Amino acid sequence: QVQLVESGGGLVQAGGSLRLSCAASGSIFSISGMGWYRQAPGKQRDMVATISRGGSANYADSVKGRFTISRDNANTVYLQMNSLKPEDTAVYYCNADALGYPFWGQGTQVTVSS
């Protein structure tokens, strides 16, 4: 089992920045990829950014050049979000793949005002 706890969400004006953190606990050495997903009201949950154990990152087109995912050890992943837009408003979820099974955090709200 893997437990994920996100932090760093909040309210920010358009053009501002936020940094999300996700700390994993439990069977952390079984974790391969980690990532961030988001879900706006009435919409499906979409991938924002993922990062492999080796550090290879992948981004949704909508956030390329504005968001940066990083991973500093086996159990912590970050999402630096710059130049935020109102359309970035959503609940952001941390994800970890461990032994072929996806684990999710409880989510953190990000609200960008215009």
C-alpha positions in Angstrom: 0.0 0.0 0.0 1.0 3.6 -0.7 -0.4 6.7 0.9 -0.2 10.1 -0.7 -0.7 13.5 0.9 -0.8 16.6 -1.1 -0.3 20.2 0.1 0.2 23.6 -1.4 -3.1 24.4 -3.0 -5.0 27.7 -2.6 -6.4 30.8 -4.2 -4.2 32.9 -6.5 -4.7 35.6 -9.0 -4.2 35.0 -12.7 -0.5 35.2 -13.6 0.5 34.0 -10.1 2.3 30.9 -9.0 1.8 28.0 -6.7 3.8 25.0 -5.7 2.2 21.7 -4.9 3.9 19.0 -2.9 3.0 15.3 -2.6 4.6 13.0 0.0 4.3 9.3 -0.3 4.5 6.8 2.6 4.1 3.1 2.9 5.6 0.8 0.2 7.5 3.7 -1.4 10.2 1.5 -2.9 7.6 -0.1 -5.1 6.7 3.2 -6.7 7.7 3.7 -10.3 6.1 6.7 -11.9 4.4 9.6 -10.1 2.3 12.4 -11.4 -0.3 15.1 -11.1 -3.8 15.0 -12.4 -6.6 17.6 -12.2 -10.4 17.6 -12.3 -12.5 20.6 -12.8 -16.2 20.6 -11.8 -18.3 18.6 -14.3 -15.2 17.4 -16.2 -13.1 14.2 -16.3 -9.8 13.8 -14.4 -7.0 14.7 -16.8 -3.2 14.2 -16.7 -1.2 17.4 -16.0 2.3 16.0 -15.6 4.1 12.8 -14.9 7.6 11.9 -14.0 9.3 8.5 -14.1 11.7 7.0 -11.5 14.5 8.1 -13.7 13.3 11.7 -14.0 11.7 11.7 -17.4 8.8 14.2 -17.5 5.7 14.4 -19.6 3.3 17.3 -19.7 -0.2 18.1 -21.0 0.0 20.5 -23.9 -2.1 23.0 -21.9 0.6 23.4 -19.2 3.8 23.1 -21.2 6.2 26.0 -20.5 4.2 27.0 -17.4 4.3 24.0 -15.1 7.3 22.0 -13.9 7.2 18.6 -12.2 10.1 17.4 -10.1 10.9 14.5 -7.8 13.6 14.8 -5.2 13.7 11.2 -3.9 11.6 8.0 -3.9 8.7 9.5 -2.1 8.2 13.3 -2.8 7.0 14.9 -6.0 6.4 18.6 -6.7 4.5 20.7 -9.2 5.6 24.2 -9.7 2.9 26.2 -11.4 3.6 29.6 -13.0 1.6 32.0 -15.1 -1.6 30.5 -13.7 -4.8 30.9 -15.7 -8.4 30.7 -14.5 -8.8 27.6 -16.6 -6.2 25.9 -14.3 -8.8 26.0 -11.5 -9.4 22.4 -10.4 -8.8 19.8 -7.7 -5.3 18.5 -8.2 -4.5 14.9 -7.4 -1.2 13.2 -6.8 -0.8 9.8 -8.4 1.7 7.0 -7.9 2.1 3.8 -9.8 3.2 1.0 -7.6 3.4 -2.7 -8.7 1.1 -1.8 -11.6 -1.6 -0.3 -9.4 -2.5 3.4 -9.3 -2.7 5.1 -5.9 -4.3 8.6 -5.4 -4.1 11.3 -2.9 -7.1 13.1 -1.5 -6.7 16.1 -3.7 -5.9 19.8 -3.2 -8.0 22.7 -4.5 -6.3 25.2 -6.8 -8.4 28.3 -7.6 -7.2 31.0 -10.0 -9.2 34.2 -10.1 -9.3 36.5 -13.1 
